[in-house]
Amino acid sequence: MNVNRTTIFRLRQRLHETNTVSNRPRSGRPRCTTQRQDRNLVRNHMNNRFLSASASSRHTRERNNQRISANTVRRRLSCSGIRARRPYIGPILTQRHRHQRTLWAQEHAA
């Protein structure tokens, strides 16, 4: 299993004592959002990719009557594997530009 023997020993001991191997609650500051709220944040950002963290925190404040910061939203999304996205701002291509690009690509692909 490529795991240290003491790790297995501790897991067996925890299973024997608590009938589960999941992590126990730890000391520290309690989280300001529940797991359900975290899932809702992730779902909202998956549906609207360009929603900002500050807009999401305002939306959560309106919905749950609970204040969370934009940094909290960023951390929750980061833990879920969602990174910040910004829309591409570049030159606007006209129909003529697109046509010329296509012709150039076809000419140089052969």
C-alpha positions as CSV (number, residue, x, y, z in Angstrom):
1,M,0.0,0.0,0.0
2,N,3.1,2.2,0.1
3,V,2.1,3.8,3.5
4,N,4.0,4.0,6.7
5,R,3.2,1.3,9.3
6,T,2.4,3.9,12.0
7,T,-0.3,5.4,9.7
8,I,-2.0,2.1,9.4
9,F,-1.7,1.5,13.1
10,R,-3.3,4.9,13.9
11,L,-6.1,4.3,11.4
12,R,-6.8,0.9,13.0
13,Q,-6.8,2.5,16.4
14,R,-9.1,5.3,15.4
15,L,-11.5,2.8,13.7
16,H,-11.5,0.7,16.9
17,E,-12.2,3.8,19.1
18,T,-14.7,5.7,17.0
19,N,-16.0,3.2,14.4
20,T,-14.9,5.5,11.7
21,V,-11.7,6.6,10.1
22,S,-12.8,10.1,9.1
23,N,-11.0,13.1,10.6
24,R,-12.1,14.4,14.0
25,P,-13.1,18.0,14.6
26,R,-10.2,20.2,15.3
27,S,-9.7,23.4,17.2
28,G,-9.5,26.6,15.4
29,R,-11.8,29.2,14.0
30,P,-15.1,27.7,12.7
31,R,-15.9,28.0,9.0
32,C,-18.3,30.8,8.1
33,T,-20.0,28.7,5.3
34,T,-21.5,25.3,5.4
35,Q,-20.6,22.6,2.9
36,R,-24.0,23.1,1.3
37,Q,-23.2,26.8,0.8
38,D,-19.8,25.9,-0.6
39,R,-21.5,23.5,-3.1
40,N,-23.9,26.3,-4.1
41,L,-21.0,28.7,-4.7
42,V,-19.3,26.2,-6.9
43,R,-22.5,25.5,-8.8
44,N,-23.2,29.2,-9.4
45,H,-19.7,29.7,-10.8
46,M,-19.9,26.7,-13.0
47,N,-23.2,28.0,-14.5
48,N,-21.8,31.6,-14.9
49,R,-18.0,31.3,-15.5
50,F,-17.4,35.1,-15.5
51,L,-19.1,35.8,-12.2
52,S,-16.6,37.7,-10.0
53,A,-15.9,36.7,-6.4
54,S,-17.2,40.1,-5.1
55,A,-20.5,39.7,-7.0
56,S,-20.8,36.2,-5.6
57,S,-20.2,37.3,-2.1
58,R,-22.9,40.0,-2.5
59,H,-25.3,37.4,-3.9
60,T,-24.6,35.1,-1.0
61,R,-25.2,37.9,1.4
62,E,-28.6,38.6,-0.1
63,R,-29.5,34.9,-0.3
64,N,-28.4,33.6,3.1
65,N,-28.4,36.9,5.1
66,Q,-24.9,36.1,6.0
67,R,-21.8,38.2,5.2
68,I,-18.9,36.4,3.6
69,S,-15.9,38.1,2.0
70,A,-14.8,37.9,-1.6
71,N,-11.6,36.3,-0.4
72,T,-13.6,33.5,1.3
73,V,-15.4,32.9,-2.0
74,R,-12.0,32.8,-3.8
75,R,-10.7,30.2,-1.2
76,R,-13.8,28.0,-1.5
77,L,-13.5,28.0,-5.3
78,S,-9.8,27.4,-5.2
79,C,-10.4,24.3,-2.9
80,S,-12.9,23.1,-5.5
81,G,-10.3,23.4,-8.3
82,I,-11.9,26.5,-10.0
83,R,-9.5,29.2,-11.1
84,A,-10.2,32.8,-12.0
85,R,-11.2,33.4,-15.6
86,R,-11.3,36.6,-17.5
87,P,-12.9,37.0,-20.9
88,Y,-10.5,37.6,-23.7
89,I,-10.4,41.2,-24.8
90,G,-8.8,41.4,-28.2
91,P,-9.3,42.8,-31.6
92,I,-12.8,42.5,-33.1
93,L,-12.5,40.7,-36.4
94,T,-14.8,41.7,-39.3
95,Q,-16.1,39.3,-41.9
96,R,-13.4,40.4,-44.3
97,H,-10.7,39.7,-41.7
98,R,-12.0,36.2,-41.0
99,H,-12.1,35.5,-44.7
100,Q,-8.6,36.7,-45.2
101,R,-7.3,34.7,-42.3
102,T,-9.0,31.5,-43.6
103,L,-7.5,32.1,-47.0
104,W,-4.0,32.6,-45.5
105,A,-4.4,29.4,-43.4
106,Q,-5.5,27.3,-46.3
107,E,-2.6,28.7,-48.5
108,H,0.0,27.9,-45.9
109,A,-1.4,24.6,-44.7
110,A,-0.7,22.9,-48.0
